[in-house]
């Protein structure tokens, strides 16, 4: 698995900065937002 990750880093991903975004939802809204599939498209 480490060789596959090295392949992605060395040959597949471009040499630019890559950002990772994490979106959090309050606990009370998680179930309702998970069932709203039409708004996600």
ROSE-655016 format. One line per field, with one value per residue: residue number from 1; residue in three letters; x, y, z of N, C-alpha, C in turn. Coordinates in steps of 0.1 Angstrom, whole numbers. Each point is the difference from the previous one (the first is absolute). Layout:
// residues N
k <- [NUM ...];
r <- [ALA ...];
n_east <- [X ...];
n_north <- [Y ...];
n_up <- [Z ...];
ca_east <- [X ...];
ca_north <- [Y ...];
ca_up <- [Z ...];
c_east <- [X ...];
c_north <- [Y ...];
c_up <- [Z ...];
This chain:
// residues 41
k <- [1 2 3 4 5 6 7 8 9 10 11 12 13 14 15 16 17 18 19 20 21 22 23 24 25 26 27 28 29 30 31 32 33 34 35 36 37 38 39 40 41];
r <- [UNK UNK UNK UNK UNK UNK UNK UNK UNK UNK UNK UNK UNK UNK UNK UNK UNK UNK UNK UNK UNK UNK UNK UNK UNK UNK UNK UNK UNK UNK UNK UNK UNK UNK UNK UNK UNK UNK UNK UNK UNK];
n_east <- [8 11 3 -13 1 11 -6 -11 8 8 -10 -10 3 -6 11 -12 -3 -2 -12 -1 -12 -3 -12 -3 -9 -8 2 -7 9 8 -10 -5 13 1 -13 6 -3 -12 3 5 -10];
n_north <- [-12 -1 -11 -3 3 -6 -10 1 1 -10 -8 -1 4 11 7 1 10 -9 5 -3 -2 4 -5 7 -8 9 -6 10 4 -9 -4 12 4 -11 3 12 -10 6 5 -12 0];
n_up <- [0 6 -8 2 13 0 -7 8 10 -5 -4 9 12 -4 -5 5 7 8 0 12 -4 12 -2 10 5 6 11 4 -9 6 7 2 2 7 3 0 -7 -1 12 1 -8];
ca_east <- [-8 9 5 -11 0 12 -3 -9 7 11 -3 -14 -5 9 9 -6 -6 -13 -7 -11 -11 -9 -12 -7 -14 -4 -6 -15 -3 6 -9 -7 8 4 -11 -3 9 -3 8 14 3];
ca_north <- [12 12 3 6 14 6 2 11 12 3 0 3 13 11 7 12 -1 -7 3 -9 7 -8 7 -6 4 -2 -13 1 2 -10 -9 7 3 -12 -5 10 -3 9 12 -3 -3];
ca_up <- [0 1 -14 -8 4 -6 -14 -1 3 -10 -15 -4 5 -6 10 5 13 1 13 4 7 9 3 12 2 14 3 -2 -14 -8 -6 -10 -11 -7 -8 -10 -12 -12 2 -2 -15];
c_east <- [9 5 -11 -1 12 -2 -9 7 10 -5 -14 -4 10 8 -5 -6 -14 -6 -11 -10 -8 -12 -6 -14 -3 -8 -15 -4 5 -10 -8 8 4 -11 -4 10 -2 8 14 4 -1];
c_north <- [13 3 6 15 8 3 12 13 4 2 5 14 11 6 13 -3 -7 3 -11 8 -10 8 -7 6 -3 -13 0 0 -12 -10 7 3 -13 -5 10 -2 9 13 -2 -1 13];
c_up <- [0 -14 -8 4 -6 -15 -2 2 -10 -14 -3 4 -5 12 4 14 0 13 3 9 8 4 12 1 14 2 -3 -15 -9 -7 -11 -13 -8 -9 -11 -13 -11 1 -3 -15 -8];
